[in-house]
Amino acid sequence: MQHLRHEAAMMSRKIELLENTYRKLLGHNLGTCSWDELQDINEQLERSLKNIRSRKAQLFKEDIEKLQAKEKFLLEENERLCEKIGLKQRHVEGKVQQEIGNCSRSTQCSEVVTELFIGPPTRKLS
């Protein structure tokens, strides 16, 4: 029983010490700190910031790698789709070129002018 009381007292002191350290790291109760204590707190905060910045940089690097992989995938997908459409476009363009060639040889072709407008129909005054 005596051992448990002693252990409970030690735990209570550790908790109090941790709470004081926590408050000091938050910038509270610094008036009672010596110059050396302030230097230690400053060094601890600098190490913490270094760890935080390192972790942040690592997460950014991982995000960049994921986005680069996604970009590569999308570019490949886009290329495949362009090739697929390109084949169809070449087929359509071939027919258009063939019709243009036929039209230039034939006297039946005429030029057509088209206009696009939005709104209610209006009459042109000539």
FENPE-V907447 format. One record per residue. N is the residue number from 1. SS is DSSP state (helix for helix, strand for strand, loop for the rest). PHI is phi in whole degrees, 0 to 359 (* if undefined). Layout:
n = [N & N]
ss = [SS & SS]
phi = [PHI & PHI]
This chain:
n = [1 & 2 & 3 & 4 & 5 & 6 & 7 & 8 & 9 & 10 & 11 & 12 & 13 & 14 & 15 & 16 & 17 & 18 & 19 & 20 & 21 & 22 & 23 & 24 & 25 & 26 & 27 & 28 & 29 & 30 & 31 & 32 & 33 & 34 & 35 & 36 & 37 & 38 & 39 & 40 & 41 & 42 & 43 & 44 & 45 & 46 & 47 & 48 & 49 & 50 & 51 & 52 & 53 & 54 & 55 & 56 & 57 & 58 & 59 & 60 & 61 & 62 & 63 & 64 & 65 & 66 & 67 & 68 & 69 & 70 & 71 & 72 & 73 & 74 & 75 & 76 & 77 & 78 & 79 & 80 & 81 & 82 & 83 & 84 & 85 & 86 & 87 & 88 & 89 & 90 & 91 & 92 & 93 & 94 & 95 & 96 & 97 & 98 & 99 & 100 & 101 & 102 & 103 & 104 & 105 & 106 & 107 & 108 & 109 & 110 & 111 & 112 & 113 & 114 & 115 & 116 & 117 & 118 & 119 & 120 & 121 & 122 & 123 & 124 & 125 & 126]
ss = [loop & helix & helix & helix & helix & helix & helix & helix & helix & helix & helix & helix & helix & helix & helix & helix & helix & helix & helix & helix & helix & helix & helix & helix & helix & loop & loop & loop & loop & loop & loop & loop & loop & loop & helix & helix & helix & helix & helix & helix & helix & helix & helix & helix & helix & helix & helix & helix & helix & helix & helix & helix & helix & helix & helix & helix & helix & helix & helix & helix & helix & helix & helix & helix & helix & helix & helix & helix & helix & helix & helix & helix & helix & helix & helix & helix & helix & helix & helix & helix & helix & helix & helix & helix & helix & helix & helix & helix & helix & helix & helix & helix & helix & helix & helix & helix & helix & helix & helix & helix & helix & helix & helix & helix & helix & loop & loop & loop & loop & loop & loop & loop & loop & loop & loop & loop & loop & loop & loop & loop & loop & loop & loop & loop & loop & loop]
phi = [* & 298 & 298 & 294 & 295 & 297 & 296 & 296 & 295 & 294 & 297 & 296 & 294 & 297 & 297 & 297 & 298 & 296 & 295 & 296 & 298 & 299 & 298 & 294 & 295 & 278 & 95 & 264 & 57 & 274 & 297 & 269 & 279 & 278 & 301 & 296 & 296 & 296 & 297 & 298 & 297 & 299 & 297 & 296 & 294 & 297 & 297 & 298 & 297 & 298 & 295 & 295 & 295 & 296 & 296 & 298 & 297 & 297 & 296 & 297 & 298 & 297 & 297 & 297 & 298 & 297 & 293 & 293 & 295 & 295 & 299 & 299 & 300 & 293 & 295 & 295 & 298 & 298 & 297 & 298 & 294 & 296 & 296 & 297 & 289 & 301 & 297 & 292 & 295 & 299 & 296 & 294 & 297 & 299 & 294 & 296 & 299 & 296 & 293 & 296 & 299 & 295 & 293 & 293 & 279 & 263 & 266 & 277 & 283 & 221 & 281 & 236 & 250 & 237 & 231 & 237 & 220 & 244 & 132 & 290 & 296 & 232 & 264 & 273 & 265 & 254]
